[in-house]
Amino acid sequence: MEFAVDVRGLTKVYEGKVRALDGVDLRIEAGRVFALLGPNGAGKTTLIRILTTQLKPTSGEAYVFGEDVVREGAEVRRLVGYVPQEMSVWTDISGYENLLIYAKIYGLSSPKRREIIWDALKKMGLSEVANDLVKTYSGGMIRRLEVACTMLTAPKILFLDEPTIGLDPSGRKVVWEELTSIRKEYGSTIFFNTHYMDEADLYSDEIAIINEGKIVKLGTAEELKRSVGGEVVLFSVEGNSVNEDVLGKVRGLSLVNDVIANNSELSVVAKDAETVLPDVMEVLRVEGVRVKKTSITKPTLDDVFLKYAGTRLESGGRISEVRKVRGRIRRG
Amino acid sequence: MDSLRNMLVMIELELRRLKHDRTELYSRAVQPILWIVVYGPIMGAVKAIPTGGIPYTDYITPGVLIQSTTFVSIFYGLTIVWERDSGILKKLLVTPASRYATVIGRSMASGVRAIFQALILIPVALLIGVKFLPNIAYFISALLIIFFASGGFAAISILVASFMKTRERFMGIGQAITFPLFFSSSALYPIAMMPPILREFARFNPMSYVVDAVRGLVISGDFNNLPIDLVAIAIFDAIMFAVASVSFKRIIE
């Protein structure tokens, strides 16, 4: 079958020194939402820039819907929509004019052009401000304008480099709602870079964790979380009423992976904590163990990241830096 | 065909920007107005510079005009640096437009700014009594020459911008390019008056040819050098576009 993105042994070395990508292999099925998760300098942006034909790889191959990004760059550019991490619209003209300029660059014929532009503006909720200068827009509105811009050509695949960086939570939510609706309407594959765990978790079908130029783990959010061990249900019980007999019975339940008793606490490890909880409660009730409190802890993508990349995602400094850049850009 | 369309789109973009905000053009007009209104009449009163019978202010008006339009084009490179800092350049690279069309289109777009700059200065020159040749065709030809030459100067700034990492650094460099070009051209005095070394430099100075062509068309009516001027400008443009297109790669990475 044809993959939306097919990358084999891709490396990129900048100026003979900095190894940004170090043998990346990746296959993404068409129609999926794919998240590339990693810290700064992991190679996320480099990978997107190679896939969108801006940079040439040092070695290896990359295909977008079967087209070679090096040899068939022109074909690839016709298939993709792209929103860079930084701002990609002119702030000293209106939102409508921005889309008009890009529509002309893409060679949209004039009778349809107006209609397509207004349609995109409407879908992104920008028709009211279409004739205002972009410098008066909020960060979220600018991002939506950029997304509207990619909609002009109904791309088969959309590459988004940190699509919500520097936006407040409500702005992030709106951008993702619009992206989800684009995907429904055009069936576009979406490839996005992020260092927001929650974003990868909420909106992607598949996640790859990248660190130091290598993909260290690939799977759905659930698979990744499960791969770091199961979920844990913690029972606080009265007194030391948990004896070996009770432990044995709990251990005997199906779906329970492990049980650890520690004074008045009982930890049950299972694949799915919610399903196991009632069964364990029932056993404890029958055995006369009184439960004071229960809690469930689930592994997060952060744990996954820690396990496979060996570090936590540190993003604070970077975000404020990007905010600053965007602020400066907006002031012109 | 596609490339030509993309160049026109870049020019349209520039027109739309000017439609919204022209303050830069007005503030940039202050300096050339001082040259024409203050420096010209004062130096003219001394009668120290042989101008072939043309009043001194009239003589320098084309030069000052070209100096200011060149300034506009050179600083246009700033826009490119700005667009690199923002994501616009990256985005443009992922459109079907060819890279050469993008570079040449952006360069040519500076010509639009240059023409508007010239159109602000000309009424000032008329007001203080500069006598232009009353021929609209010559006048339009002069504007076209300014337009095409500006493209070449903007390409210089794209080339320089490809070496610059920040906007701030570029500001100083812009001045450092424009003024030597200005003083080693025939903008303020005939090349024959220059010391021999500077005269050699002037021969390779594209601004000399632009000034000469425009002065012939709008002031002196002397067209003897016009063919040479046009060829020189065409060669200058071709070289600069080629070099800028190649250096553009550095801007991207």
Contacts between the chains, C-beta under 8 A, distances in Angstrom:
chain1	res1	chain2	res2	distance
A	14	B	253	7.5
A	49	B	90	7.4
A	52	B	93	7.9
A	52	B	94	4.7
A	53	B	93	7.5
A	53	B	94	6.7
A	54	B	90	6.1
A	54	B	93	5.0
A	54	B	94	6.5
A	54	B	252	6.2
A	55	B	252	7.6
A	55	B	253	6.7
A	74	B	96	6.6
A	77	B	94	5.8
A	77	B	95	6.5
A	77	B	96	5.2
A	78	B	96	5.8
A	80	B	94	6.5
A	82	B	90	7.6
A	82	B	91	6.4
A	82	B	94	4.3
A	83	B	87	7.9
A	83	B	91	7.8
A	84	B	87	3.2
A	84	B	90	4.4
A	84	B	91	5.9
A	85	B	87	6.6
A	86	B	85	7.1
A	86	B	86	5.1
A	86	B	87	3.7
A	86	B	90	7.5
A	87	B	86	4.8
A	87	B	87	5.7
A	87	B	88	7.6
A	88	B	86	6.8
A	88	B	87	3.8
A	88	B	88	5.2
A	88	B	90	6.8
A	88	B	91	3.8
A	89	B	88	7.3
A	90	B	13	7.0
A	90	B	17	7.1
A	90	B	88	6.9
A	92	B	17	5.1
A	92	B	20	5.8
A	92	B	21	5.8
A	93	B	13	7.3
A	93	B	16	4.9
A	93	B	17	5.8
A	93	B	20	6.1
A	94	B	20	7.8
A	97	B	16	5.3
A	101	B	9	6.0
A	101	B	12	7.0
A	101	B	13	5.2
A	101	B	16	7.6
A	102	B	95	7.2
A	104	B	5	7.3
A	104	B	9	4.5
A	104	B	12	7.3
A	105	B	6	6.1
A	105	B	9	5.5
A	105	B	92	7.5
A	105	B	95	5.0
A	105	B	96	7.5
A	105	B	97	5.3
A	106	B	95	6.3
A	106	B	96	6.6
A	107	B	2	6.8
A	107	B	5	7.0
A	107	B	96	7.1
A	133	B	20	6.3
A	149	B	91	8.0
A	325	B	85	7.3
A	329	B	82	8.0
A	329	B	85	7.1
A	329	B	86	5.0
